[in-house]
Structure formats: C-alpha cells, structure tokens
C-alpha cells in the first residue's frame, strides 16, 4: 500500500504526464495545421499581389 507522500507523488506525476500528452495532441491537431495554413495563405496572397503588380506595369 502507498502512504500519502507516495500517492500524492504518483498523482502529480500522472497529472503532468497526461497534461503533456493532451497538450501535444492539441498542438499537432489544431495549432500546427492552423499555422501552416496561415503561412500558405499569406504566401499565396503575396504572390497574387506581385503578379497583379507586374501585369499592371
């Protein structure tokens, strides 16, 4: 059987481990695709503006 200090250490370890796991899942499924999509969108807009500026000259 675990005494209180061992049990609280185990609970703290499991909390930190699971919080890190879910943070990693959140980053890989929402933040990284959003960031990459924004980069691609901005590059597309800049290329479109440059193309329109070159055609306008």
RATA-V592287 format. One record per pair of residues at least 24 apart in sequence whose C-alpha atoms are under 8 Angstrom apart, sorted by the first residue. I is the first residue (numbers start at 1). GAP is how many residues later the second one is. D is the distance in whole Angstrom. If there is no record, write none. Layout:
BEGIN
I,GAP,D / I,GAP,D
END
This chain:
BEGIN
none
END
